[in-house]
């Protein structure tokens, strides 16, 4: 059986995978008030349990990149989703904060290969002129998970209790893994690809020279590269803001605004909807610039700089007079983050050969998660002793600093348009 435009069907499967990734990790943040009350956990202890996720996620983000490079996307990503879905289901069986921490550790261990796998799959199946849009769709599933998690978890909590929410997400992951193993193969090995699509993928790139074919470089050699260091430093700076939004916003709304789990579920999907929309259009805009003659690097960086400026709205949330105003400021930041992260991942796909993409995604993701790990532990202490005010202020300056790191250290191609070919 041949499937027309198979690459876009596979992109939708990647969309679902990143959606499950964020859905599974967000369930805890929504039901955290109930779990904390049942196990008598302080903000500091809750911070330790979420840091357990980040510890394993940091390690496996790096090793997950190596995993998908060596095993291939089909097995590397498929086994990753199956493992983290099992870990998610095991959350429903915990009886202590220690067991919660262990379950979070297992979840992070499985999820580490998700985004390296998605980036590598896009680099295998999409030419440069379509790559940012495909990346936007693939990682845009994360925002869908963020949109669905609050209302779906709140509903499941009200009907069946918090444990059932974790069992539900485990089942979703098992169904996805089954579809993935059936349909995903490399383009040159797929039994479902049409001759027309195979010809399209083999055609010349219109946006400039593609990275040359290359064998995977060692991690040490990649770490020695200035552009890899710049991309990693940028992620070290901006990832803590995203993890703050992911793990702590429900706690902020409950602790400092007095909202119930049901009210949290009714509000916190809104910023993630903004993220999902911007994931799509962020990739579209930079791809459009590429088609108009800009080098891919210039197009991606230009969009990232504008997005970084918009993220300063997060600092304004420190002065929010109401939950609605705070949600509006969060929505602006996550809308800007969608433009940022889509073009950040596309920039990696543009600069590195497919055999290296998983490793570079793994390196940068690990460094970013380490930053999030330190920040996450500190946020718990700060929230217990001083509240969230200073955390909001700091979150408003980190993306501009990350943009400066990219511009200073990832400098090849500059920001000039590529010369148009003679006609």
C-alpha positions as CSV (number, residue, x, y, z in Angstrom):
1,X,0.0,0.0,0.0
2,X,1.3,3.4,-1.0
3,X,0.4,6.5,1.0
4,X,0.5,9.9,-0.9
5,X,2.4,12.6,0.9
6,X,3.6,10.1,3.4
7,X,6.1,12.6,5.0
8,X,3.2,14.7,6.3
9,X,1.4,11.7,7.8
10,X,4.6,10.8,9.6
11,X,4.9,14.4,10.7
12,X,1.5,14.1,12.3
13,X,2.7,11.0,14.1
14,X,5.6,13.1,15.4
15,X,3.1,15.8,16.4
16,X,1.2,13.1,18.4
17,X,4.4,11.9,20.0
18,X,5.5,15.3,21.3
19,X,1.9,15.9,22.4
20,X,2.0,12.8,24.5
21,X,5.4,13.8,25.9
22,X,4.0,17.1,27.3
23,X,0.7,15.6,28.2
24,X,2.4,13.0,30.4
25,X,4.7,15.4,32.1
26,X,1.9,18.0,32.7
27,X,-0.5,15.7,34.4
28,X,1.5,15.9,37.6
29,X,1.6,19.7,37.7
30,X,-2.3,19.9,37.4
31,X,-3.0,17.4,40.2
32,X,0.0,18.4,42.3
33,X,-2.2,20.2,44.9
34,X,-4.1,17.0,45.6
35,X,-1.0,14.8,45.7
36,X,0.9,17.3,47.9
37,X,-2.0,17.4,50.3
38,X,-2.3,13.6,50.4
39,X,1.4,13.1,51.0
40,X,2.0,16.4,53.0
41,X,4.6,17.7,50.6
42,X,6.1,21.2,50.8
43,X,7.1,23.2,47.7
44,X,10.7,22.2,48.4
45,X,9.9,18.5,48.4
46,X,7.7,18.9,45.3
47,X,10.6,20.6,43.7
48,X,12.8,17.6,44.4
49,X,10.4,15.2,42.8
50,X,10.2,17.3,39.6
51,X,14.0,17.7,39.6
52,X,14.2,13.8,39.6
53,X,12.5,14.0,36.2
54,X,15.0,16.6,35.0
55,X,18.0,14.6,36.1
56,X,17.1,11.6,34.0
57,X,15.8,13.7,31.2
58,X,19.1,15.6,31.0
59,X,21.1,12.4,30.8
60,X,18.8,10.8,28.3
61,X,18.4,13.9,26.2
62,X,22.1,13.4,25.4
63,X,22.1,9.6,25.2
64,X,18.7,9.7,23.5
65,X,20.3,11.6,20.6
66,X,23.0,9.0,20.4
67,X,20.3,6.3,20.6
68,X,18.3,7.6,17.7
69,X,21.5,8.1,15.6
70,X,22.7,4.6,16.2
71,X,19.4,2.6,16.3
72,X,17.5,4.8,13.8
73,X,14.4,6.9,14.5
74,X,12.0,4.0,14.1
75,X,13.4,1.9,17.0
76,X,15.0,4.7,19.0
77,X,11.8,6.9,19.2
78,X,9.4,4.0,19.3
79,X,11.1,2.3,22.3
80,X,11.4,5.7,24.0
81,X,7.6,6.3,23.8
82,X,6.8,2.8,25.0
83,X,9.1,3.2,28.0
84,X,7.9,6.6,29.2
85,X,4.2,5.5,28.7
86,X,4.9,2.7,31.2
87,X,6.5,5.1,33.6
88,X,3.6,7.4,33.3
89,X,1.1,4.6,34.2
90,X,3.2,3.7,37.2
91,X,2.6,7.2,38.7
92,X,-0.9,5.9,39.4
93,X,0.5,3.3,41.9
94,X,2.7,5.5,44.1
95,X,2.2,5.7,47.8
96,X,4.9,8.1,48.9
97,X,6.9,11.1,47.8
98,X,10.0,8.9,47.2
99,X,8.0,6.7,44.8
100,X,6.7,9.8,43.1
101,X,10.3,10.9,42.6
102,X,11.3,7.4,41.2
103,X,8.3,7.5,38.8
104,X,9.3,11.0,37.6
105,X,12.9,9.7,37.1
106,X,11.5,6.9,34.9
107,X,9.4,9.3,32.9
108,X,12.4,11.6,32.2
109,X,14.5,8.6,31.2
110,X,12.0,7.7,28.5
111,X,11.2,11.2,27.3
112,X,14.8,12.1,26.6
113,X,14.8,10.7,23.1
114,X,11.6,12.4,22.0
115,X,12.8,15.7,20.6
116,X,16.1,14.4,19.2
117,X,14.1,11.7,17.5
118,X,11.5,14.2,16.1
119,X,14.3,16.5,14.8
120,X,16.1,13.6,13.1
121,X,12.9,12.2,11.6
122,X,12.2,15.7,10.1
123,X,15.8,15.9,8.7
124,X,15.3,12.5,7.1
125,X,11.9,13.2,5.5
126,X,11.9,16.9,4.6
127,X,14.0,19.1,2.3
128,X,15.3,22.4,3.7
129,X,12.5,24.5,2.0
130,X,9.9,22.5,4.1
131,X,11.9,21.8,7.2
132,X,10.9,24.6,9.5
133,X,7.2,24.1,8.9
134,X,7.6,20.4,9.4
135,X,9.6,21.1,12.7
136,X,6.9,23.4,13.8
137,X,4.2,20.8,13.2
138,X,6.2,18.0,14.8
139,X,7.2,19.9,18.0
140,X,3.8,21.7,18.0
141,X,2.3,18.6,19.4
142,X,3.9,19.6,22.7
143,X,1.6,22.5,22.9
144,X,-1.4,20.3,22.1
145,X,-0.3,18.2,25.1
146,X,-0.1,21.4,27.2
147,X,-3.6,22.4,26.0
148,X,-5.2,19.1,26.6
149,X,-3.5,18.3,29.9
150,X,-5.2,20.8,32.2
151,X,-8.9,20.3,31.2
152,X,-8.5,16.5,30.5
153,X,-6.7,15.9,33.8
154,X,-9.1,18.1,35.8
155,X,-12.0,16.2,34.3
156,X,-10.4,12.8,35.0
157,X,-9.5,13.9,38.6
158,X,-13.1,15.0,39.2
159,X,-14.6,11.7,37.8
160,X,-12.1,9.1,38.9
161,X,-9.3,10.6,41.1
162,X,-5.8,11.6,40.2
163,X,-4.4,8.1,39.8
164,X,-6.7,7.4,36.8
165,X,-5.2,10.4,34.9
166,X,-1.8,8.6,34.8
167,X,-3.3,5.3,33.7
168,X,-5.0,7.1,30.8
169,X,-1.8,8.6,29.5
170,X,0.0,5.3,29.6
171,X,-2.7,3.7,27.4
172,X,-2.4,6.6,24.9
173,X,1.3,6.0,24.6
174,X,0.9,2.3,24.0
175,X,-1.5,2.9,21.1
176,X,0.9,5.5,19.5
177,X,3.9,3.1,19.6
178,X,1.9,0.5,17.7
179,X,1.2,2.9,14.9
180,X,4.8,4.1,14.8
181,X,6.3,0.7,14.4
182,X,3.9,-0.1,11.5
183,X,4.4,3.1,9.5
184,X,7.8,4.7,10.1
185,X,10.8,3.7,8.0
186,X,13.6,5.7,6.4
187,X,12.6,7.1,3.0
188,X,14.8,4.6,1.1
189,X,13.3,1.7,3.0
190,X,9.7,2.6,3.4
191,X,7.1,0.3,1.7
192,X,4.5,3.1,1.8
193,X,6.3,5.9,-0.1
194,X,5.2,6.7,-3.6
195,X,7.7,7.1,-6.5
196,X,6.6,10.8,-6.8
197,X,7.5,11.5,-3.1
198,X,10.8,9.7,-3.4
199,X,11.7,11.9,-6.3
200,X,10.6,15.0,-4.4
201,X,12.8,14.1,-1.5
202,X,15.8,13.4,-3.8
203,X,15.4,16.7,-5.7
204,X,17.9,19.6,-5.3
205,X,17.4,22.0,-2.4
206,X,16.2,25.5,-3.4
207,X,17.4,27.3,-0.4
208,X,21.1,26.9,-0.6
209,X,23.5,24.0,-0.3
210,X,22.5,21.3,2.1
211,X,24.9,20.0,4.7
212,X,27.2,17.4,3.2
213,X,26.7,13.8,4.0
214,X,28.8,12.8,7.0
215,X,29.3,10.1,9.5
216,X,28.3,11.0,13.1
217,X,30.9,13.0,14.9
218,X,31.9,12.0,18.4
219,X,30.4,13.9,21.3
220,X,33.7,15.4,22.2
221,X,34.3,16.8,18.7
222,X,30.9,18.3,18.6
223,X,31.3,19.9,22.0
224,X,34.5,21.5,20.8
225,X,32.6,23.4,18.0
226,X,31.8,27.0,18.7
227,X,28.3,26.8,17.1
228,X,27.4,23.8,19.3
229,X,28.6,25.7,22.4
230,X,26.5,28.7,21.4
231,X,23.4,26.6,20.8
232,X,24.0,24.8,24.1
233,X,24.5,28.0,26.1
234,X,21.3,29.5,24.6
235,X,19.4,26.5,25.7
236,X,20.9,26.6,29.2
237,X,19.4,30.1,29.5
238,X,16.0,29.7,28.0
239,X,15.0,26.1,29.1
240,X,14.6,27.1,32.8
241,X,11.8,29.5,31.9
242,X,9.9,26.9,30.0
243,X,10.3,24.4,32.9
244,X,9.1,27.0,35.3
245,X,5.9,27.4,33.2
246,X,5.5,23.7,32.9
247,X,5.9,22.6,36.5
248,X,5.1,25.7,38.6
249,X,2.3,27.7,37.1
250,X,-0.5,25.6,38.6
251,X,1.4,25.9,42.0
252,X,1.6,29.7,41.6
253,X,-2.1,29.9,40.7
254,X,-3.1,27.7,43.7
255,X,-0.7,29.1,46.3
256,X,-0.8,32.9,45.5
257,X,-4.1,33.2,43.7
258,X,-6.1,30.6,45.5
259,X,-7.5,28.7,42.5
260,X,-8.9,25.2,42.7
261,X,-7.7,22.3,40.5
262,X,-10.9,22.7,38.4
263,X,-10.2,26.5,37.9
264,X,-6.5,25.7,37.1
265,X,-7.7,23.3,34.4
266,X,-10.0,25.9,33.0
267,X,-7.2,28.5,32.6
268,X,-3.8,27.0,32.1
269,X,-4.5,25.4,28.7
270,X,-4.7,28.9,27.1
271,X,-0.9,29.7,27.1
272,X,-0.2,26.3,25.5
273,X,-2.8,27.0,22.8
274,X,-0.9,30.2,22.0
275,X,2.3,28.0,21.9
276,X,0.7,25.6,19.4
277,X,-0.4,28.3,17.0
278,X,3.0,30.0,17.1
279,X,4.8,26.7,16.5
280,X,3.1,26.4,13.2
281,X,3.3,30.0,11.9
282,X,6.9,30.5,13.3
283,X,8.1,27.8,10.9
284,X,6.0,29.1,8.1
285,X,7.5,32.6,8.3
286,X,11.1,31.5,8.3
287,X,10.5,29.0,5.5
288,X,8.9,31.9,3.5
289,X,12.1,33.9,4.0
290,X,14.1,31.0,2.8
291,X,12.0,30.7,-0.3
292,X,12.5,34.4,-1.0
293,X,16.3,34.0,-1.0
294,X,17.5,34.3,2.6
295,X,19.9,31.8,3.8
296,X,18.3,29.4,6.2
297,X,20.5,30.5,9.1
298,X,19.6,34.2,8.5
299,X,15.9,33.4,8.4
300,X,15.9,31.3,11.6
301,X,18.0,33.8,13.6
302,X,15.9,36.8,12.5
303,X,12.7,35.2,13.8
304,X,14.4,34.1,17.0
305,X,15.6,37.7,17.8
306,X,12.1,39.1,17.4
307,X,10.7,36.2,19.5
308,X,13.2,36.9,22.3
309,X,12.2,40.5,22.5
310,X,8.5,39.5,23.0
311,X,9.4,37.1,25.9
312,X,10.1,40.0,28.2
313,X,6.4,40.0,28.9
314,X,7.1,37.3,31.4
315,X,8.7,39.8,33.7
316,X,5.5,41.9,33.6
317,X,3.6,38.9,35.1
318,X,5.3,39.6,38.4
319,X,3.0,42.6,38.8
320,X,-0.2,40.8,37.7
321,X,-3.2,42.1,39.5
322,X,-5.3,39.0,38.7
323,X,-5.0,35.5,37.4
324,X,-6.4,36.5,34.0
325,X,-3.7,39.1,33.6
326,X,-1.0,36.6,34.6
327,X,-2.4,34.1,32.1
328,X,-2.3,36.8,29.3
329,X,1.4,37.5,30.0
330,X,2.2,33.8,30.0
331,X,0.4,33.4,26.7
332,X,2.6,36.1,25.2
333,X,5.7,34.4,26.4
334,X,4.7,30.9,25.1
335,X,3.5,32.4,21.8
336,X,7.0,33.9,21.4
337,X,8.6,30.6,22.6
338,X,6.8,28.8,19.7
339,X,8.5,31.0,17.2
340,X,11.8,30.7,19.1
341,X,12.0,26.9,19.6
342,X,10.7,26.0,16.1
343,X,13.5,28.1,14.5
344,X,16.0,26.9,17.0
345,X,15.4,23.3,16.1
346,X,15.3,24.2,12.3
347,X,18.6,26.0,12.7
348,X,20.2,22.7,14.0
349,X,18.7,20.8,11.1
350,X,20.1,23.3,8.6
351,X,23.6,23.4,10.1
352,X,24.3,19.8,10.7
353,X,24.1,16.7,8.5
354,X,21.3,14.2,9.4
355,X,23.8,11.8,10.9
356,X,24.7,14.5,13.5
357,X,21.3,16.1,14.2
358,X,20.4,13.6,17.0
359,X,23.7,14.2,18.8
360,X,23.5,18.0,18.6
361,X,19.9,18.0,19.8
362,X,20.9,15.7,22.6
363,X,23.8,17.9,23.7
364,X,21.8,21.1,23.7
365,X,18.8,19.4,25.3
366,X,21.0,18.0,28.1
367,X,22.6,21.3,28.8
368,X,19.2,23.1,28.8
369,X,17.7,20.5,31.2
370,X,20.7,20.9,33.5
371,X,19.9,24.6,33.6
372,X,16.2,23.7,34.3
373,X,17.2,21.3,37.0
374,X,19.2,23.9,39.0
375,X,16.5,26.5,38.5
376,X,13.7,24.1,39.4
377,X,15.3,23.2,42.7
378,X,15.9,26.8,43.5
379,X,12.3,27.8,42.6
380,X,10.9,25.4,45.3
381,X,13.1,27.1,48.0
382,X,12.3,30.6,46.7
383,X,8.5,29.9,46.5
384,X,8.5,28.5,50.1
385,X,10.4,31.5,51.6
386,X,9.8,34.5,49.3
387,X,7.0,33.8,46.9
388,X,7.2,33.9,43.1
389,X,7.9,37.6,42.4
390,X,11.6,37.4,41.7
391,X,11.2,34.2,39.6
392,X,8.9,36.1,37.2
393,X,11.3,39.0,36.9
394,X,14.3,36.7,36.0
395,X,12.2,34.8,33.5
396,X,11.8,38.0,31.5
397,X,15.5,38.5,30.6
398,X,16.7,35.0,29.8
399,X,15.5,34.7,26.2
400,X,17.2,37.9,25.1
401,X,20.4,36.6,26.7
402,X,20.0,33.4,24.8
403,X,19.5,35.3,21.5
404,X,22.7,37.1,22.2
405,X,24.5,33.8,22.7
406,X,23.2,32.5,19.3
407,X,24.2,35.7,17.4
408,X,27.7,35.8,18.9
409,X,28.6,32.2,18.7
410,X,26.6,30.7,15.8
411,X,27.9,33.2,13.3
412,X,28.4,31.5,9.9
413,X,26.2,32.9,7.2
414,X,25.5,36.1,9.2
415,X,22.1,37.7,8.7
416,X,22.5,38.7,5.0
417,X,20.2,37.4,2.3
418,X,21.7,34.8,0.0
419,X,22.3,36.0,-3.5
420,X,19.5,34.9,-5.9
421,X,20.6,32.5,-8.6
422,X,21.0,34.0,-12.1
423,X,18.0,33.3,-14.3
